[in-house]
């Protein structure tokens, strides 16, 4: 499997070429950029996007995906900015959310990437059929905008009632979204009822991953092996996907002293688990 990592590990810092170099040196073969403006200013196309795009062209490493913005401000909602929510019941809020997401998608004009990883609703959001209908309309709009830029929308299983594996599959099939896939988040599946159960529901639609660990209680984004996910079984499952996805780490880096070493060690451990699973 292609070794990849999300820049979420550095999300509290401005993304620069030195950070990207560190990920490359630790073994990354592909990268996901986390779309938080204070980290990656996707709307600053003359400066920040150009700087990052020049690095990708020089290193000839693929940008696998951009994680859709969760907030539109530069401080990740810490001063009361509302979340970017494509399932919002208020039409104006949905339009503002889609406009913000489209700014991130437009990065593809300067840095080609394959996937936009999109949340449906916010963390902990309750089920509401009207919200599901609103999300369906938003996704239709976003995928039409993204397709000419070579970008495919992937929905992520997140801890809320709109984004259970079963409801994501129902949404995609009901709307006949043949060109929308899934970013399978291992850590979220572990919290929401189990990795294996979620995987078998989502398997035919999986195109990318978010790989992290927890103790099945809170969304801690730990290094694999630091929680209670069974990684030997998980690696065996991921290798069975018809379109084998990248093994993409999404780690919470705050408080971790040596991210590069942790990343290199994790890839070695997971590759060992893969070999055991195949053997």
C-alpha positions as CSV (number, residue, x, y, z in Angstrom):
1,X,0.0,0.0,0.0
2,X,1.2,3.5,-0.8
3,X,2.5,5.2,2.4
4,X,0.9,8.6,3.0
5,X,0.2,11.1,5.7
6,X,-2.1,14.1,6.4
7,X,-0.5,17.4,7.3
8,X,-3.0,17.4,10.1
9,X,0.0,16.3,12.2
10,X,1.2,19.9,11.8
11,X,-2.2,21.6,11.7
12,X,-1.3,24.3,14.4
13,X,1.6,25.5,12.3
14,X,1.7,27.3,8.9
15,X,2.5,24.7,6.3
16,X,5.9,25.2,4.7
17,X,8.3,23.3,2.6
18,X,10.5,22.3,5.6
19,X,7.5,20.5,7.1
20,X,6.8,18.7,3.8
21,X,10.4,17.7,3.5
22,X,10.2,16.1,7.0
23,X,7.3,14.0,5.9
24,X,9.0,13.0,2.7
25,X,12.2,12.0,4.6
26,X,10.2,9.9,7.0
27,X,8.9,7.7,4.2
28,X,5.7,9.5,2.8
29,X,5.0,8.6,-0.8
30,X,1.9,10.7,-1.0
31,X,0.3,13.5,1.1
32,X,-3.0,14.9,2.2
33,X,-3.2,18.6,3.0
34,X,-5.6,19.5,5.8
35,X,-7.7,22.5,4.7
36,X,-7.4,24.8,7.7
37,X,-6.7,28.4,6.6
38,X,-4.2,29.1,9.4
39,X,-2.3,26.0,8.3
40,X,-2.8,26.0,4.6
41,X,-4.2,29.2,3.2
42,X,-5.9,27.7,0.2
43,X,-7.4,31.0,-0.8
44,X,-3.9,32.7,-1.0
45,X,-3.1,31.4,-4.5
46,X,-0.4,33.9,-5.4
47,X,1.7,33.2,-2.3
48,X,1.0,30.2,-0.1
49,X,-0.6,27.9,-2.7
50,X,2.2,28.7,-5.2
51,X,4.9,28.0,-2.5
52,X,3.4,24.6,-1.8
53,X,2.7,23.8,-5.4
54,X,6.3,24.5,-6.4
55,X,7.4,22.0,-3.7
56,X,5.1,19.3,-5.1
57,X,6.3,19.9,-8.7
58,X,10.0,19.8,-7.6
59,X,9.7,16.7,-5.5
60,X,7.3,14.9,-8.0
61,X,5.3,13.5,-5.1
62,X,1.5,13.2,-5.6
63,X,-1.0,15.2,-3.6
64,X,-3.5,12.5,-2.8
65,X,-6.2,14.7,-1.3
66,X,-7.2,17.9,0.4
67,X,-9.3,17.6,3.6
68,X,-12.3,19.9,3.1
69,X,-12.3,23.0,5.4
70,X,-14.1,22.6,8.7
71,X,-14.0,26.3,9.5
72,X,-13.6,29.4,7.3
73,X,-11.5,31.5,9.6
74,X,-7.8,31.4,10.4
75,X,-8.1,30.2,14.0
76,X,-10.1,27.0,13.4
77,X,-13.3,28.3,15.0
78,X,-11.7,29.1,18.4
79,X,-13.3,32.6,18.4
80,X,-16.8,31.5,17.6
81,X,-16.7,31.1,13.9
82,X,-19.4,28.7,12.8
83,X,-18.4,25.3,11.3
84,X,-18.5,24.8,7.5
85,X,-21.5,22.4,7.4
86,X,-22.9,21.1,4.1
87,X,-25.9,19.6,6.0
88,X,-27.0,22.9,7.6
89,X,-30.7,23.4,7.4
90,X,-30.4,27.1,6.7
91,X,-29.8,27.6,2.9
92,X,-27.5,30.6,3.4
93,X,-25.2,28.7,5.7
94,X,-25.0,25.8,3.2
95,X,-24.2,28.3,0.4
96,X,-21.5,29.9,2.5
97,X,-20.1,26.4,3.3
98,X,-20.0,25.3,-0.3
99,X,-18.3,28.6,-1.4
100,X,-15.6,28.0,1.2
101,X,-15.1,24.4,0.1
102,X,-14.9,25.4,-3.5
103,X,-12.0,27.8,-2.7
104,X,-10.1,24.7,-1.4
105,X,-11.1,22.7,-4.5
106,X,-9.7,25.4,-6.8
107,X,-6.2,24.6,-5.5
108,X,-6.3,21.8,-8.1
109,X,-5.7,24.4,-10.8
110,X,-2.2,24.9,-9.3
111,X,-1.6,21.6,-7.5
112,X,-3.5,18.7,-9.1
113,X,-5.0,16.3,-6.5
114,X,-7.3,13.3,-6.7
115,X,-9.7,13.6,-3.8
116,X,-11.6,16.1,-1.7
117,X,-12.3,14.4,1.7
118,X,-15.7,15.8,2.9
119,X,-17.5,15.6,6.2
120,X,-21.3,15.3,6.2
121,X,-22.5,17.4,9.2
122,X,-20.4,18.2,12.2
123,X,-19.1,16.0,15.0
124,X,-22.0,14.5,17.1
125,X,-24.7,15.9,14.8
126,X,-28.1,14.2,15.3
127,X,-30.0,12.4,12.5
128,X,-32.5,14.5,10.6
129,X,-33.9,13.5,7.2
130,X,-34.0,17.2,6.2
131,X,-30.3,17.5,7.0
132,X,-29.6,14.4,4.9
133,X,-31.5,16.0,2.0
134,X,-29.6,19.2,2.4
135,X,-26.3,17.3,2.4
136,X,-27.3,15.4,-0.8
137,X,-28.0,18.7,-2.6
138,X,-24.7,20.1,-1.4
139,X,-22.7,17.1,-2.5
140,X,-24.4,17.2,-5.9
141,X,-23.2,20.8,-6.3
142,X,-19.7,20.1,-5.0
143,X,-19.0,17.1,-7.2
144,X,-20.2,19.0,-10.3
145,X,-17.8,21.8,-9.4
146,X,-14.9,19.4,-8.6
147,X,-15.1,17.0,-11.6
148,X,-13.8,19.4,-14.3
149,X,-10.8,20.0,-12.1
150,X,-10.0,16.2,-11.9
151,X,-11.2,15.9,-8.2
152,X,-13.5,13.2,-6.8
153,X,-15.5,13.8,-3.7
154,X,-15.0,11.3,-0.9
155,X,-17.3,11.2,2.1
156,X,-15.8,10.3,5.5
157,X,-17.3,8.2,8.2
158,X,-17.3,10.6,11.2
159,X,-18.8,10.3,14.7
160,X,-22.3,11.6,14.0
161,X,-25.7,10.1,13.1
162,X,-25.6,11.4,9.5
163,X,-22.3,9.7,8.7
164,X,-22.7,6.1,9.9
165,X,-21.5,3.6,7.3
166,X,-25.0,2.6,6.5
167,X,-26.3,6.1,6.0
168,X,-23.4,7.2,3.9
169,X,-24.0,4.2,1.6
170,X,-27.7,5.0,1.5
171,X,-27.0,8.6,0.6
172,X,-24.6,7.7,-2.2
173,X,-26.9,5.0,-3.7
174,X,-30.2,7.0,-3.2
175,X,-28.7,10.0,-5.1
176,X,-27.0,7.8,-7.7
177,X,-23.7,9.3,-6.9
178,X,-21.7,6.8,-9.0
179,X,-18.6,9.1,-8.9
180,X,-18.6,9.7,-5.1
181,X,-16.5,7.4,-2.9
182,X,-15.5,6.9,0.7
183,X,-12.5,7.9,2.8
184,X,-12.5,5.1,5.4
185,X,-11.5,6.5,8.8
186,X,-10.2,3.6,10.9
187,X,-10.2,5.5,14.2
188,X,-13.8,6.8,13.7
189,X,-15.0,3.3,12.8
190,X,-13.4,2.0,16.0
191,X,-15.4,4.5,18.1
192,X,-18.7,4.0,16.1
193,X,-19.1,0.2,16.5
194,X,-16.1,-1.5,15.2
195,X,-13.6,-1.4,12.3
196,X,-14.6,-4.7,10.7
197,X,-18.3,-4.0,10.7
198,X,-17.9,-0.5,9.2
199,X,-15.4,-1.8,6.7
200,X,-17.6,-4.4,5.2
201,X,-20.4,-1.9,4.7
202,X,-18.2,0.6,3.0
203,X,-15.7,-1.7,1.2
204,X,-16.8,-1.3,-2.4
205,X,-16.7,2.5,-2.1
206,X,-13.4,3.0,-0.3
207,X,-10.9,5.1,-2.3
208,X,-8.7,6.5,0.5
209,X,-8.1,6.2,4.3
210,X,-7.5,8.0,7.5
211,X,-5.4,5.8,9.8
212,X,-5.1,6.5,13.5
213,X,-5.8,4.8,16.8
214,X,-7.8,5.3,20.0
215,X,-9.3,3.3,22.9
216,X,-12.8,3.3,21.4
217,X,-13.9,6.1,23.7
218,X,-12.7,9.4,22.2
219,X,-11.3,10.6,18.9
220,X,-7.7,10.9,19.9
221,X,-5.9,10.4,16.6
222,X,-3.1,8.4,18.2
223,X,-0.3,6.6,16.4
224,X,-1.4,3.1,15.4
225,X,-0.5,0.8,18.2
226,X,-1.1,3.4,20.9
227,X,-4.8,2.5,21.2
228,X,-6.9,-0.7,21.0
229,X,-7.4,-1.1,17.2
230,X,-6.4,-4.6,16.0
231,X,-3.9,-3.6,13.4
232,X,-3.1,-7.0,12.0
233,X,-6.8,-7.6,11.2
234,X,-7.2,-4.0,10.0
235,X,-4.3,-4.2,7.5
236,X,-5.7,-7.5,6.2
237,X,-9.0,-5.8,5.6
238,X,-7.5,-2.7,3.9
239,X,-5.5,-4.8,1.5
240,X,-8.7,-6.6,0.4
241,X,-10.3,-3.4,-1.0
242,X,-10.8,-3.7,-4.8
243,X,-9.1,-0.4,-5.4
244,X,-6.3,-0.7,-2.8
245,X,-6.2,2.8,-1.1
246,X,-3.2,4.6,0.3
247,X,-2.3,3.9,3.9
248,X,-2.8,7.5,5.0
249,X,-1.9,8.5,8.6
250,X,-4.0,11.3,10.2
251,X,-2.3,11.9,13.5
252,X,-2.9,14.6,16.2
253,X,0.7,16.0,16.4
254,X,0.3,18.4,19.4
255,X,2.6,17.4,22.3
256,X,4.4,14.8,20.2
257,X,8.2,15.5,20.2
258,X,9.4,13.5,17.3
259,X,6.8,13.3,14.6
260,X,9.2,12.1,11.9
261,X,10.5,9.2,14.0
262,X,6.9,8.3,15.0
263,X,5.9,8.3,11.4
264,X,8.8,6.2,10.2
265,X,8.3,3.7,13.1
266,X,4.6,3.4,12.3
267,X,5.0,2.6,8.7
268,X,7.5,-0.1,9.6
269,X,5.1,-1.6,12.1
270,X,2.1,-1.5,9.7
271,X,4.2,-3.0,6.9
272,X,5.1,-5.8,9.3
273,X,1.4,-6.3,10.1
274,X,0.8,-6.4,6.4
275,X,3.4,-9.1,5.8
276,X,2.0,-11.1,8.7
277,X,-1.6,-10.8,7.3
278,X,-0.4,-11.9,3.8
279,X,1.7,-14.8,5.3
